[in-house]
Amino acid sequence: MVVGDVSTGTEVAVVGAGPGGYVAAIRAGQLGLDVTLVEKDAYGGTCLNYGCIPSKALISATDVAHEAGNAEEMGVYADPEVDVPEMLDWKDGVVDQLTGGVEKLCKANGVNLVEGRAEFAGSDKLRVVHDGDGQGSETIEYEHCIVATGSRAIEVPGFEYDGEHVLNSRQLLELEDLPESMVVVGAGYIGMELSTVLAKLGVDVTIIEMLDEVLAGYQDDLARPVKQHAEELGIDFHFGLAADSWEEDGDGVVVTAEDEDGETTEFETETVFVAVGRQPVLDTLNLEAIGLEPNDNGRLDTDDQARTDVDNVYAIGDVAPGPMLAHKASKEGEVAAEVIAGEPAALDYMAVPAAVFTDPEIATVGLTESEAEDQGFDPAVGKFPFNASGRALTTGHSDGFVRVVADDDSGFLLGAQIVGPEASELIAEFALAIEMGATLEDVAATIHTHPTLAEASMEAAEHALGHAIHTVNR
């Protein structure tokens, strides 16, 4: 039996409860707006349920086991046993705690939660279709709408995800029975992060990549330590190859890849994990109903207040221009909510940090040296290696460095790049420094706790100024 349409109204409708959508809804609720948040799958979106949080939980768990089993030089001898189902239960517990928190926070801020798939039904209304027979649908009339529908994994033609032979990242993170071997298609950040997890759990990993290196988009000296560590874990790399096809072969599969000259190579494996990136989800929204269409990059164009070409419709997160980062989505959500509430808010992308949770980690913010030059700056660059850091040596992780880029004339910080231990945490100091318009002198003059990894940031700034204490100056 179909219940039929129910019509409701709201000041702000938010479509998608990921890190952009739920933050937008909560902020709008804080500002006294009547808010309805529509989610078709799970509160917290891909980040909390199938991406950032579960993957980092498994990275942390496998790091514990790997480090315990490889600490002989510290005088520690151990042979850790990993129970993968228990590890997944722990990971799921972390996810449940966070996603449950999202629902509570939304309700505490007066957000009306609606489960279902939303699509535009006109310039001021959404139709929400509920799952299951007899659950019906409802129409939500809105004054403003924030689109935060996120992204999905890209499928390579011929490698449709079946959850058995060909996996996407979501399916991989739920895999209780690990295969003995896996071919990973793609050496970007998702492929490299999860390949490291698999290798540390004893899976024989082979990566095939179309390009000539790992982590395209990151500077060579940042990516190089990651590839070196991956090779030390036994990961086998094959560059300049495009995955072409696969077929079952007994209990496993054979993957065929092709180079630019048409030469083919076959890889025997148990399972294939495809990690070639993500694409925005806009095809479910019936955008034609409000006269919107994606740009050439599949996103919705927005202004500096997250507003689309339709005045009362906003786009944030993976469906808006810019990098697909949860913290970018959250900030865009806050700005969209504040703009709707009449606050003087606008987006400023001057300092958006990014991190890759590989071994070692990579983190960046702002401009590289070459990007600074391209923008007309005369950059001053300082660099401090972790093998000169007392704290890094005490952790047993001293590969990598901190590099700062500043304007030589004014001293203003323009960017920073870090590869090494806790890079994802250390980059926040530089994001704050750039946001506040700090100079090299400000960072160098800030007394940093000893012994800590953060001292490397101070030393890198001092190096750019020519008076580093614990490394040779230029």
C-alpha positions in Angstrom: 0.0 0.0 0.0 1.3 3.4 -0.9 0.8 6.0 1.8 0.9 8.9 -0.6 2.4 12.3 -0.5 2.6 14.4 2.6 3.5 18.1 2.2 5.6 20.0 4.7 7.5 23.3 4.6 10.8 24.5 5.9 13.1 27.6 5.7 16.2 25.6 4.8 16.2 22.1 3.2 19.6 20.4 3.2 20.0 17.4 0.9 22.7 15.0 2.2 23.9 14.5 5.7 27.6 14.1 5.1 30.2 16.4 6.7 29.0 19.3 4.6 25.3 18.8 5.0 25.0 18.0 8.6 27.3 20.8 9.6 25.2 23.2 7.4 22.0 21.9 9.1 23.4 22.3 12.6 24.8 25.8 12.0 21.4 26.8 10.4 19.7 25.5 13.5 22.0 27.4 15.8 21.1 30.6 13.9 17.4 30.0 14.6 16.4 28.8 11.2 13.8 26.1 10.6 15.8 23.3 9.0 15.0 19.9 7.4 17.9 17.5 6.6 17.2 14.8 4.1 19.4 11.7 3.9 18.9 8.6 1.8 21.5 6.4 3.3 23.3 7.1 6.6 23.9 10.1 8.7 27.5 11.2 8.4 27.7 10.4 4.7 30.7 8.7 3.1 33.2 10.3 5.4 31.9 8.9 8.6 30.4 5.7 7.4 32.5 4.4 4.4 35.5 6.7 4.0 37.6 8.9 6.3 36.7 7.4 9.7 36.6 3.7 9.0 39.8 3.8 6.8 41.7 5.8 9.5 40.4 3.4 12.2 41.9 0.5 10.2 45.1 2.4 9.5 45.5 3.0 13.2 44.8 -0.6 14.1 47.2 -2.0 11.5 49.8 0.5 12.5 49.6 -0.8 16.1 50.2 -4.4 15.0 52.8 -3.5 12.5 54.9 -1.4 14.9 54.6 -4.0 17.6 55.9 -6.6 15.3 58.7 -4.5 13.9 60.3 -2.8 17.0 63.3 -5.0 17.4 65.7 -2.1 17.2 63.9 -0.7 20.3 64.5 -4.0 22.1 60.8 -4.9 21.7 60.0 -8.4 20.4 56.4 -9.3 19.6 54.5 -11.4 17.2 51.0 -9.8 17.2 48.0 -11.8 16.1 45.4 -9.8 14.2 41.7 -10.9 14.3 40.3 -9.1 11.3 36.6 -9.6 12.3 37.3 -8.1 15.7 39.2 -5.3 14.1 36.2 -4.6 11.9 33.9 -4.7 14.9 36.1 -2.1 16.6 36.1 0.0 13.5 32.3 -0.2 13.3 32.0 0.8 16.9 33.9 4.0 16.2 31.7 4.7 13.2 28.5 4.0 15.2 29.6 6.4 18.0 30.2 9.2 15.5 27.2 8.7 13.4 24.9 8.4 16.4 26.5 11.7 17.6 25.5 13.4 14.4 21.8 12.5 14.8 21.9 13.7 18.4 23.6 17.0 17.5 21.1 17.6 14.7 18.1 17.0 17.0 19.7 19.1 19.8 19.9 22.0 17.3 16.3 21.6 16.2 17.0 20.0 12.8 14.2 17.9 11.4 15.6 14.6 10.0 13.9 13.0 7.0 15.1 9.7 5.5 14.7 9.3 1.8 16.0 10.3 -1.6 15.4 13.9 -2.5 14.9 15.4 -6.0 13.8 18.8 -7.1 10.1 19.1 -8.0 10.2 22.8 -8.7 11.9 26.1 -7.9 10.9 25.9 -4.2 10.1 22.2 -3.5 11.7 18.9 -3.1 10.1 15.5 -3.5 11.4 12.9 -1.0 10.9 9.3 -1.9 11.1 6.9 1.1 12.5 3.5 0.8 10.4 0.4 0.8 7.0 -0.5 -0.5 4.2 1.4 1.1 6.5 4.1 2.6 5.3 6.7 0.1 6.8 10.1 -0.4 6.6 13.6 0.8 7.0 17.1 -0.7 9.1 19.7 1.2 8.5 23.3 0.2 11.7 25.3 1.0 12.8 28.9 1.0 16.4 27.9 0.6 18.1 24.6 -0.3 21.6 23.4 0.3 22.8 20.6 -2.0 25.3 18.4 -0.3 25.0 15.0 -2.0 28.7 14.2 -2.0 30.4 11.8 -4.4 30.6 8.1 -5.3 33.5 5.9 -6.4 34.3 6.1 -10.2 33.9 2.8 -12.0 36.4 1.8 -14.7 34.6 0.4 -17.7 34.7 -3.4 -17.5 35.4 -3.3 -13.8 31.8 -2.9 -12.4 31.8 -3.4 -8.6 30.3 -6.8 -7.7 31.5 -6.9 -4.1 33.2 -10.2 -4.8 35.8 -10.0 -7.5 35.9 -6.3 -8.0 35.7 -4.0 -5.0 35.3 -0.3 -4.3 36.7 1.3 -1.1 33.4 0.9 0.8 33.3 -2.9 0.0 37.0 -3.2 0.8 36.5 -1.7 4.3 33.9 -4.3 5.1 35.9 -7.3 3.9 36.1 -9.8 6.8 37.9 -12.6 4.9 41.1 -11.1 3.5 42.4 -12.5 0.3 45.9 -13.7 0.0 46.5 -11.3 -3.0 44.9 -8.2 -4.4 45.5 -6.1 -7.5 44.9 -2.4 -6.8 44.0 -0.2 -9.7 45.2 3.3 -9.0 48.0 4.8 -6.9 46.2 7.9 -5.7 45.6 8.6 -2.1 42.8 6.1 -1.6 44.8 3.3 -3.4 47.9 4.1 -1.4 46.3 4.4 2.0 44.3 1.1 1.7 47.1 -0.8 0.0 49.3 0.0 3.0 46.6 -1.4 5.3 46.3 -4.5 3.2 50.1 -5.1 3.0 50.4 -4.7 6.8 47.8 -7.4 7.2 49.8 -9.7 5.1 48.0 -9.4 1.7 50.2 -9.7 -1.3 49.4 -6.3 -3.0 50.1 -5.3 -6.7 49.4 -1.8 -7.8 48.9 -0.9 -11.5 48.8 2.8 -12.3 48.4 4.7 -15.6 50.8 7.4 -14.6 54.5 7.1 -13.9 54.4 7.7 -10.2 52.3 7.4 -7.0 50.1 10.2 -5.6 49.9 12.4 -8.7 49.5 16.0 -7.8 51.9 15.9 -4.9 55.6 16.9 -5.3 58.0 14.1 -6.0 60.0 14.5 -2.8 56.7 14.2 -0.8 55.6 11.0 -2.7 59.0 9.3 -2.8 59.2 8.3 0.9 55.6 6.9 0.6 56.5 4.7 -2.4 59.7 3.6 -0.7 57.9 2.5 2.5 55.3 0.8 0.4 57.9 -1.2 -1.5 59.5 -2.1 1.8 56.2 -3.6 2.9 56.3 -5.7 -0.3 53.9 -3.8 -2.5 54.7 -4.4 -6.2 54.2 -1.4 -8.5 53.6 -1.4 -12.2 53.4 2.1 -13.8 52.2 3.2 -17.3 49.5 0.6 -17.4 45.7 1.0 -17.8 43.4 -1.7 -16.4 41.7 -3.2 -19.5 39.7 -6.2 -18.4 39.4 -9.1 -16.0 38.1 -12.7 -16.0 37.5 -15.4 -13.5 40.2 -18.0 -13.2 39.5 -20.8 -10.8 39.2 -19.2 -7.3 40.7 -16.0 -8.5 40.8 -13.6 -11.4 43.2 -12.5 -14.1 43.5 -8.8 -14.7 44.8 -7.6 -18.1 46.4 -4.2 -18.3 47.6 -2.3 -21.4 50.4 0.2 -21.9 50.3 3.2 -24.3 51.8 1.0 -27.1 49.1 -1.6 -26.8 51.3 -4.2 -25.0 49.3 -6.2 -22.5 50.3 -7.6 -19.1 48.3 -10.1 -17.1 48.2 -10.3 -13.3 46.8 -13.3 -11.4 45.1 -12.4 -8.2 42.3 -13.2 -5.9 40.5 -9.9 -5.9 40.6 -6.5 -7.6 40.3 -3.2 -5.7 39.6 -0.2 -8.0 40.6 3.2 -6.6 40.7 5.6 -9.4 38.9 8.5 -7.7 35.4 9.8 -7.0 32.8 11.7 -9.0 30.1 14.1 -7.7 26.5 12.8 -7.2 24.1 15.1 -9.0 22.3 12.8 -11.3 19.7 11.8 -8.7 18.5 15.4 -8.1 16.4 16.2 -11.2 18.3 19.5 -11.5 16.4 20.2 -14.7 13.4 21.1 -12.5 15.2 24.2 -11.3 17.2 25.0 -14.4 20.6 24.0 -13.1 23.1 21.8 -14.8 26.6 20.6 -13.9 29.7 22.3 -15.4 32.3 20.5 -17.5 33.8 19.1 -14.3 30.5 17.6 -13.2 30.1 20.2 -10.4 27.8 23.1 -9.7 29.4 26.5 -10.1 29.1 28.6 -7.0 30.1 32.1 -5.8 32.0 32.9 -2.7 28.9 32.4 -0.6 28.3 28.9 -2.0 25.3 30.1 -4.0 24.6 28.5 -7.3 23.2 30.2 -10.4 19.8 29.8 -8.8 19.7 32.3 -6.0 18.0 30.2 -3.3 20.0 27.0 -4.0 23.5 26.5 -2.6 26.0 23.8 -3.3 28.7 22.6 -0.9 31.3 19.8 -0.6 32.1 17.4 -3.4 29.4 18.8 -5.7 31.0 22.2 -5.5 34.3 23.3 -7.2 37.5 22.5 -5.4 39.1 19.5 -3.7 37.0 16.8 -2.3 37.8 17.3 1.4 35.5 16.8 4.3 36.8 19.9 6.1 36.3 22.0 3.0 32.7 20.7 2.8 32.1 21.5 6.5 33.3 25.1 6.2 31.2 25.6 3.0 28.2 24.3 5.0 28.8 26.8 7.8 29.1 29.7 5.3 26.0 28.7 3.4 23.9 28.5 6.6 25.3 31.9 7.8 24.6 33.6 4.4 21.0 32.3 4.5 20.6 33.6 8.0 21.8 37.1 6.8 25.2 36.9 8.4 28.2 38.6 6.6 29.9 35.3 5.6 32.0 34.3 2.6 34.3 31.5 1.6 38.1 32.1 1.8 40.2 29.2 0.4 43.5 30.8 1.1 44.5 28.0 3.5 42.9 24.7 2.9 45.0 21.9 4.3 45.1 18.4 2.8 46.4 15.2 4.2 47.2 11.7 3.0 47.3 9.0 5.7 49.9 6.8 4.2 53.1 5.6 5.8 54.6 8.2 6.2 51.8 10.8 6.1 51.8 13.7 3.7 50.2 17.0 4.5 50.1 20.3 2.6 48.6 23.8 2.8 48.8 26.9 0.6 51.4 27.2 -2.2 54.4 25.2 -3.2 57.6 27.0 -4.2 56.8 26.7 -7.9 53.2 27.8 -7.4 54.5 30.9 -5.5 56.8 31.7 -8.3 54.0 31.4 -10.8 52.0 33.9 -8.8 54.8 36.4 -8.9 56.3 35.9 -5.5 60.0 35.6 -4.8 59.8 32.7 -2.4 62.0 32.0 0.6 62.1 28.3 1.4 63.1 26.6 4.6 63.3 22.9 5.3 63.9 20.8 8.3 64.5 17.0 8.2 62.9 14.7 10.8 66.2 12.8 11.1 67.5 15.9 12.9 64.4 16.0 15.3 65.0 14.5 18.7 61.4 13.6 19.1 61.1 11.9 15.7 64.1 9.8 16.5 62.6 8.7 19.8 59.5 7.4 17.9 61.4 5.4 15.4 60.0 7.4 12.6 62.5 10.0 11.3 61.9 9.9 7.5 60.7 13.0 5.9 60.8 16.8 6.4 58.9 20.0 7.0 59.2 22.7 4.4 57.9 26.2 4.5 57.4 28.7 1.7 57.2 32.4 2.3 57.3 35.7 0.5 60.9 36.7 0.7 60.1 40.4 0.7 57.5 40.5 3.4 58.1 37.2 5.2 54.4 36.2 5.0 53.9 32.5 5.0 52.5 31.2 1.7 52.5 27.5 2.1 54.0 24.4 3.8 54.5 20.8 2.9 55.2 17.9 5.3 56.0 14.3 4.8 56.7 12.3 7.9 55.2 11.3 11.3 52.0 13.1 12.3 52.1 15.3 9.2 48.3 15.5 9.3 48.4 17.0 12.8 51.4 19.3 12.2 50.0 21.0 9.2 47.3 22.7 11.3 50.0 25.2 12.7 50.7 26.4 9.2 47.1 26.6 8.2 46.5 28.9 11.2 49.6 30.9 10.4 48.6 31.5 6.8 45.0 32.3 7.8 46.3 34.9 10.3 48.8 36.4 8.0 51.8 35.3 10.1 55.4 35.7 9.0 58.4 33.4 9.2 59.5 35.5 12.2 56.2 34.8 13.9 56.6 31.0 13.6 60.3 31.1 14.4 59.8 33.3 17.5 57.0 31.0 18.8 58.4 28.9 21.6 57.6 25.2 20.8 57.5 22.5 23.4 60.6 20.2 23.5 60.9 17.5 22.6 58.1 17.5 20.0 57.6 17.0 16.3 56.2 20.5 16.1 59.7 21.9 16.8 60.4 20.9 13.1 58.0 23.7 12.0 59.9 26.3 14.0 63.2 25.0 12.7 62.0 25.1 9.1 60.9 28.7 9.6 64.3 29.5 11.1 66.0 27.8 8.2 64.2 30.0 5.7 65.5 33.0 7.7 69.0 31.5 7.7 69.4 30.8 11.4 68.2 27.3 12.1 69.9 25.7 15.1 69.7 22.0 14.4 70.3 21.9 10.7 72.9 23.4 8.4 71.7 26.8 7.0 72.0 27.9 3.4 
